[in-house]
Amino acid sequence: MGENWVRGNLTNYQLHVQSAKGYGADLTFTREAPSSRFGGTGKEYWDPSLTQYSAWFVAMPSAKVKGTLTYDGEAHPVQGSGYHDHNWGTVEYNKVMDHWYWSRANFGNYTLDLALRVASSFYDYQQLPAFTLAKGNQVLAEGMKFVTVQGTGNNTSPLGHDYPSQLTFNYQNGSDTVRLTLSDPHLIVAGSSTVVTNATALGHPEYLRFKGTGELSVNIAGSSETLRGPIIWEINYGH
């Protein structure tokens, strides 16, 4: 890490980066929506002894970011929005996961983070959802179930995987429903998710990131609201 560091807590933290080439950053992150382990531990266990696991924690689903970026010999003031999550575990993801869908966004005062991960054939393609929705600092719904994904239309990625023209996440818990529809996908990142390590690549792993249009429909506790705006999402194929 050298002279680089992050200090703080789940409400505020400061990040400092400096390099020998003269680039640097001094940024303050201020959380604007509650942290989430998706209503539980955020963990999935992959063996009966509970030693093989994967985990996901969203420290800052939405944050204000302010500070300076240093380049061209000067510190330039910046401000904007930020996001921070963390994945860790004791398993190789491309061995236990077949593929996953993920998205996060802000629509007005709503903050949304959700995913549907599909396990590998060894685990019979079991679906592993994760979902959190907040309005301001109030969590409206979260959990590691009740999420399904549907896709329509076919496109082909650079490595030959199919991806939909429209992707819809549906959350339903009793009478409470949330629908997120992603459309007009523009591919902004595409490449093999295999890192040059000692890990073994199975098949043709591929990571895809898109930008497009999102429509969020919320019907919770008898109150309904629909909002639209720009959004990003990703699809990752483990094989």
Beta strands, then each sheet from edge to edge (+ up, - down):
strand 1: 5-8
strand 2: 12-18
strand 3: 24-31
strand 4: 43-45
strand 5: 53-71
strand 6: 74-89
strand 7: 97-107
strand 8: 110-119
strand 9: 127-135
strand 10: 138-143
strand 11: 147-152
strand 12: 155-156
strand 13: 162-163
strand 14: 166-173
strand 15: 176-191
strand 16: 206-220
strand 17: 223-237
sheet 1: 1+ 2- 3+ 5- 4+
sheet 2: 1+ 2- 3+ 5- 6+
sheet 3: 10+ 9- 8+ 7- 17+ 16- 15+ 14- 11+
sheet 4: 12+ 13-
end
